[in-house]
Each structure stands twice: as structure tokens, then as C-alpha cells.
Amino acid sequence: MPPSRAALLSLLTLVLLAGQASADWRICDEGIFRVTGGEAEPAVAHAGQDIAFRVHGVLDRNVTAGMLEVWVSYLGFNVYSKSGDLCEAVPCPLAQGELTLEFKQSLPRTAPPGPYMGCFQATAASGERLFCVDLNFRIALREAADTVADATADAIDAAAQHAVQ
Ligand SMILES: *[C@@H]1O[C@H](CO)[C@@H](O)[C@H](O)[C@H]1NC(C)=O
């Protein structure tokens, strides 16, 4: 029996939702810095490495000072938060127009692998919201764990070949 139209539609919906959930960035609040994109570089990082978070957008007017708040969550749990001077994170003043803001962060060596979300929220000294954006990134399995996994796969292959002979 061919799949029903309803089944195909719900499958399509699932695919679209999955695509949305894995988007790199999401606006969490509108501000005078209109966000047009964002990403983590590398998107899949290693624990202990540096990661750069970039937010692209258009700034409505010059900003000379502000605050930056950052939250990082892992599997829905808040694992890190920090707030401070925006101008310690990026060079100020921020000039009106198209801009890319880059925030560098070093990842703890002990960070477990998996999906993470960084929420970056900035406010101008005037009190106006600059932007709020969520950026997704992943921490890769540790190199050592990868090596063990490879060795295990090799051993299973060898055992399988032995069994076939
Ligand atoms: C914004 O900053 C730029 C560069 O610093 C300056 O040339 C411009 O006059 C400023 N605009 C306003 C409205 O202050």
C-alpha cells in the first residue's frame, strides 16, 4: 500500500522541524543591532580549545559602551554564565552600519561532548537592547575516546573476519 498523503505530510513536517532545530542561530530578542546571522567557529569544537562566536548584523546607531551577558547550556542545563563590559569583548565604539561582532571563549578541558547552546545578550549603556542571539555548537568526542572507539571497531572487524574464515 502506498504511504498516505497524511503520512507524507507529517514526515515532511518532521523533516522541517528537525532542520529548524539544528539551525546555527536564533534571535531571542530584537534590538538596535539587527541580527542577520551568526555562527560558532569551529561549529564542532574540542574541549580545551578556543571557539569564536560571531554575530552578524546592522547597527542602527553608534554605540560607545554596553554590557554583555553570556549563558551556555548543555542538554538544556545552564553550565556557564558570565556578564561584563561589552567593550572588553569587542572593540568599541561600535559604528552604525553593517558589523560582525566576535566573542572568543576557551572551552574547559573537562567539557563533556554533545550539543551546546550559547545565548549572547547585549545592552547599550543607554539601556536599549542591542541584540539577543542563541548560537548552537557541539563539542566533539575526545581524541582518546575516538581512538578507543576506532580500536574497538578494528578488533570487531578482525574478529568478524576470523569467524568467516
Ligand atoms: C558614528 O561614528 C562614526 C565613526 O566613528 C562617525 O563618523 C559618525 O559621525 C557617528 N555618527 C553619529 C550620528 O554620531
PDBQT file of the ligand as one rigid body, heavy atoms in Angstrom, charges set to zero:
ROOT
HETATM    1  C1  LIG A 201      29.162  57.436  14.239  1.00  0.00    +0.000 C 
HETATM    2  O1  LIG A 201      30.521  57.093  14.272  1.00  0.00    +0.000 OA
HETATM    3  C2  LIG A 201      31.197  57.397  13.061  1.00  0.00    +0.000 C 
HETATM    4  C3  LIG A 201      32.593  56.797  13.129  1.00  0.00    +0.000 C 
HETATM    5  O2  LIG A 201      33.149  56.944  14.404  1.00  0.00    +0.000 OA
HETATM    6  C4  LIG A 201      31.174  58.922  12.856  1.00  0.00    +0.000 C 
HETATM    7  O3  LIG A 201      31.854  59.242  11.679  1.00  0.00    +0.000 OA
HETATM    8  C5  LIG A 201      29.733  59.377  12.799  1.00  0.00    +0.000 C 
HETATM    9  O4  LIG A 201      29.689  60.786  12.714  1.00  0.00    +0.000 OA
HETATM   10  C6  LIG A 201      28.955  58.929  14.017  1.00  0.00    +0.000 C 
HETATM   11  N1  LIG A 201      27.543  59.217  13.837  1.00  0.00    +0.000 N 
HETATM   12  C7  LIG A 201      26.811  59.800  14.770  1.00  0.00    +0.000 C 
HETATM   13  C8  LIG A 201      25.362  60.019  14.424  1.00  0.00    +0.000 C 
HETATM   14  O5  LIG A 201      27.272  60.170  15.848  1.00  0.00    +0.000 OA
ENDROOT
TORSDOF 0
